[in-house]
Amino acid sequence: MLTGELVRLRALEPSDAEALYRWNEDPEVGRWMINEYPLSLAQVTEHCAQRRHNTYGDLSLCVETLAERRAIGLVSLTGAEPESGRADLDVYLGEAEFRGGGYGTDAVRVLCRYGFDAMRLHGISLWVVAENTAAYHVYRKLGFVEEGRKRESFRRDGRWHDEILMSVLEGELVEPS
């Protein structure tokens, strides 16, 4: 198991479908995400049941609380290739009461550590909407640095928003003090 101070990361199970469906219906969860078209619970359940196994290039894990073993979100590393030593990170916490309590920070740290140690990645990148200041703060705290910006590339609430490209390299990940 991949464990941190507050969370453990595990493979997604078909039984996670109901939580995924509920999280995707939460406007706060989807606010800064590029969402697919709305899916029914049956479609999400089918997707979970037919999901391919995790691979080097496509790793998605459920975030669980360490104490209660309660599913609270998802993290993933995608697009990894041994030749480049790089992958893209996605993360979201679906359970509102766990946002802002260090769970997201711990989940990203655990996944990045796994990417650097087990997958032998050299760099992990992500895009964050500039107005998503809470996520931006978490990434900075973990050692991610700003590499660039796509201007007005994300539309939400009738407005265009910039996206910031951030990355952390092997050896730059900030561990807990």
C-alpha positions as CSV (number, residue, x, y, z in Angstrom):
1,M,0.0,0.0,0.0
2,L,1.0,3.6,-0.6
3,T,0.6,5.4,2.7
4,G,1.2,8.8,4.0
5,E,0.5,10.5,7.3
6,L,-3.2,11.0,6.6
7,V,-4.1,8.9,3.5
8,R,-3.4,5.7,1.7
9,L,-3.7,5.2,-2.0
10,R,-5.2,2.1,-3.5
11,A,-6.5,0.8,-6.8
12,L,-10.0,1.8,-7.8
13,E,-12.7,-0.8,-7.2
14,P,-16.1,-1.2,-8.8
15,S,-17.6,-0.4,-5.4
16,D,-16.2,3.2,-5.7
17,A,-18.6,4.0,-8.5
18,E,-21.3,5.5,-6.2
19,A,-18.8,7.9,-4.5
20,L,-17.3,8.9,-7.9
21,Y,-20.8,9.6,-9.3
22,R,-21.6,11.7,-6.2
23,W,-18.3,13.6,-6.3
24,N,-18.8,14.4,-10.0
25,E,-22.3,15.8,-9.3
26,D,-20.8,18.3,-6.7
27,P,-20.3,21.7,-8.4
28,E,-17.3,22.5,-6.1
29,V,-15.5,19.3,-7.2
30,G,-15.9,20.1,-10.8
31,R,-15.4,23.9,-10.6
32,W,-11.8,23.9,-11.8
33,M,-11.8,20.6,-13.7
34,I,-12.4,19.9,-17.4
35,N,-15.4,17.6,-17.1
36,E,-16.8,15.1,-19.5
37,Y,-20.4,15.3,-20.3
38,P,-22.7,14.3,-17.5
39,L,-22.7,10.5,-16.8
40,S,-25.4,8.4,-15.1
41,L,-24.7,6.3,-12.1
42,A,-25.0,3.2,-14.4
43,Q,-22.4,4.7,-16.8
44,V,-20.0,5.4,-14.0
45,T,-20.5,1.9,-12.5
46,E,-19.8,0.4,-16.0
47,H,-16.7,2.5,-16.4
48,C,-15.4,1.4,-13.0
49,A,-16.1,-2.3,-13.7
50,Q,-14.4,-2.1,-17.1
51,R,-11.5,0.1,-16.2
52,R,-8.2,-1.2,-17.5
53,H,-5.6,-2.2,-15.0
54,N,-3.2,0.4,-13.8
55,T,-0.1,0.7,-16.0
56,Y,3.1,2.7,-16.1
57,G,1.5,5.2,-18.5
58,D,-2.0,5.3,-16.8
59,L,-2.1,5.1,-13.0
60,S,-5.3,6.1,-11.2
61,L,-5.7,5.5,-7.4
62,C,-8.4,6.1,-4.9
63,V,-7.5,8.3,-1.9
64,E,-8.6,6.9,1.4
65,T,-8.4,8.3,4.9
66,L,-5.8,6.3,6.8
67,A,-7.9,6.1,10.0
68,E,-11.4,5.3,8.6
69,R,-10.5,3.8,5.3
70,R,-13.0,6.1,3.7
71,A,-12.7,7.0,0.0
72,I,-12.3,10.8,-0.3
73,G,-10.8,11.4,-3.8
74,L,-8.7,10.4,-6.7
75,V,-5.1,10.9,-7.9
76,S,-3.5,9.9,-11.1
77,L,-0.3,9.9,-13.1
78,T,-0.9,9.8,-16.8
79,G,1.2,10.0,-19.9
80,A,4.3,8.5,-18.3
81,E,6.9,7.2,-20.7
82,P,10.3,5.7,-19.6
83,E,12.0,7.6,-22.4
84,S,11.0,11.0,-21.1
85,G,10.8,10.2,-17.4
86,R,7.9,12.5,-17.0
87,A,4.2,12.2,-16.2
88,D,1.1,14.4,-15.6
89,L,-0.6,14.6,-12.3
90,D,-4.3,15.0,-11.6
91,V,-5.9,15.2,-8.2
92,Y,-9.2,16.0,-6.6
93,L,-10.9,15.4,-3.2
94,G,-14.6,14.7,-3.5
95,E,-15.5,14.7,0.1
96,A,-15.9,18.4,1.2
97,E,-15.1,17.9,4.9
98,F,-11.6,16.6,4.0
99,R,-10.7,19.6,1.8
100,G,-8.2,22.0,3.5
101,G,-7.2,19.5,6.2
102,G,-3.9,18.3,4.6
103,Y,-5.4,15.2,2.9
104,G,-4.8,16.5,-0.6
105,T,-1.3,17.6,0.2
106,D,-0.5,14.2,1.7
107,A,-2.1,12.4,-1.3
108,V,-0.1,14.4,-3.8
109,R,3.1,13.9,-1.8
110,V,2.6,10.1,-1.6
111,L,1.8,9.8,-5.3
112,C,4.8,11.9,-6.3
113,R,7.1,9.9,-4.0
114,Y,5.8,6.7,-5.7
115,G,6.4,8.3,-9.1
116,F,10.0,9.2,-8.3
117,D,11.0,6.1,-6.3
118,A,9.1,3.2,-7.9
119,M,8.4,4.5,-11.4
120,R,11.8,6.3,-11.7
121,L,10.3,9.4,-13.1
122,H,12.4,12.6,-13.3
123,G,9.6,15.1,-13.4
124,I,5.9,15.4,-12.7
125,S,3.8,18.2,-14.2
126,L,0.2,19.5,-13.8
127,W,-2.0,22.4,-14.9
128,V,-3.9,24.5,-12.4
129,V,-6.4,27.2,-13.0
130,A,-4.9,30.5,-11.8
131,E,-7.9,31.3,-9.6
132,N,-7.7,28.0,-7.9
133,T,-5.5,29.5,-5.2
134,A,-6.0,26.7,-2.7
135,A,-4.6,24.1,-5.1
136,Y,-1.8,26.4,-6.3
137,H,-0.7,26.9,-2.6
138,V,-0.6,23.1,-2.0
139,Y,1.5,22.5,-5.1
140,R,4.0,25.3,-4.1
141,K,4.2,23.9,-0.6
142,L,5.2,20.5,-2.1
143,G,8.0,22.0,-4.2
144,F,6.2,22.5,-7.6
145,V,7.4,25.5,-9.5
146,E,5.6,27.6,-12.1
147,E,6.9,26.8,-15.7
148,G,4.4,28.7,-17.9
149,R,0.9,29.9,-18.4
150,K,-1.8,29.4,-21.0
151,R,-3.7,32.6,-21.2
152,E,-7.5,32.4,-21.1
153,S,-7.6,28.7,-21.9
154,F,-10.3,27.6,-19.4
155,R,-13.9,28.8,-19.5
156,R,-16.0,28.7,-16.4
157,D,-18.9,30.8,-15.1
158,G,-19.0,32.8,-18.3
159,R,-15.3,33.9,-18.0
160,W,-12.0,32.8,-19.4
161,H,-9.3,31.9,-16.9
162,D,-5.5,31.3,-17.3
163,E,-4.0,28.0,-16.6
164,I,-0.6,27.6,-14.9
165,L,1.8,24.8,-15.8
166,M,3.7,23.6,-12.7
167,S,6.2,20.8,-12.2
168,V,8.4,19.2,-9.6
169,L,11.6,17.4,-10.4
170,E,13.1,14.3,-8.7
171,G,14.8,15.6,-5.5
172,E,12.6,18.7,-5.2
173,L,9.6,17.2,-3.5
174,V,9.2,18.8,-0.1
175,E,8.8,16.2,2.6
176,P,6.9,16.8,5.9
177,S,8.8,18.5,8.6
